[in-house]
Amino acid sequence: MNPWLGRRVFLTGHTGFKGGWLALWLAQLGAQVRGYALDPATNPSLFQAASVDSVVEDIRGDIRDQARLTASLIEFAPEVVFHLAAQPLVRRSYADPIGTYATNVMGTAHLLEAVRNSPSVRAVVCVTTDKCYENKEWVWPYRETDALGGYDPYSSSKACAEIVSAAFRSSFFPVDRLKEHRVAVATARAGNVIGGGDWSEDRLIPDLIRGFQAGEPVRIRRPNALRPWQHVLEPLNGYILLAERLLVGEARFASAFNFAPGDEDVWTVERIADRMVALWGRDAAWIRDPEPGVHEAGILRLDSSKARAELGWQPRQKIETALEWTVEWFRAYEKGAPMRQETENQIAAYTHLGH
């Protein structure tokens, strides 16, 4: 049986990169989706290119606006809430720390308070980041039980969002009383995601694509930095699986989960850039940026053993394939292809990999 057919889903951040892909996937599964978000942060955007508004109810609103958010959620009466709305960029958090905390911390509190006042919600997945851990620059992957922290405003704001989520769960949606209140709250921490339709500032793949299209060498800030790279559909698959388990009332899933690739797909920035140059061809090239700027972590790995053992989640793609799909998406966009169809085709192809 399809657990999403006709299911009412409230999705914050549907105008963003990850939110747009998730909106299309949920609609493909037959869910009724209401999206709540600000206007797309970039132009072009996945939201515009893939006509995400054609498959979801598109509500524009700020998660810092408690009254509007609560009214929109309660009026829609969803069973499932995916919370992806965020200020998602490390370097932007240095320029606007207060806005970052207001969005990522208080925005999460506003969302959970809206859920607390909604009689319909049964499952909540709050999405944070792999950067929510106190990064000790060690080679071992972080597990869900490791200390939270954050050097920069973005990372620390996401650690705070995890703490807020845990506090709301303990105070208002305790796991040992799930059968009484029937609201299961989980958090999801994903590795670095890539894929078609990401035009964000200060992200490796969008920066590379922009430079390649302009025929200019791309400046790379930290070529030796190690990251757990994965296609955007990998963690989204995890979020969907997690929500399904929450919906059936399995209390042990109301907790934190990591979604990241295995060690073989933890690549340096330099290796990713070299592979993208090879895939793009033409005059694609990159150079080392002599001014790397603000602090960013050098080594980051996540341990996804819990998701693999308890959820049955596992990566379906190698990073090479994820890079190929990303280049194919942007090539199709350049040619003026129908991008909603292109995006849905990749979702269908990814789904097929699991069978």
Secondary structure, 3 states (H helix, E strand, C coil): CCCCCCCEEEEECCCCHHHHHHHHHHHHCCCEEEEEECCCCCCCCHHHHCCHHHCCEEEECCCCCHHHHHHHHHHHCCCEEEECCCCCCHHHHHHCHHHHHHHHHHHHHHHHHHHHCCCCCCEEEEECCHHHECCCCCCCCECCCCCECCCCHHHHHHHHHHHHHHHHHHHHCCHHHHHHHCCEEEEEEECEEECCCCCCCCCHHHHHHHHHHHCCCEEECCCCCEEEEEECHHHHHHHHHHHHHHHCCCHHHCCEEEECCCHHHEEEHHHHHHHHHHHHCCCCCEEECCCCCCCCCCECCECCHHHHHHHCCCCCCCHHHHHHHHHHHHHHHHCCCCHHHHHHHHHHHHHHHCC
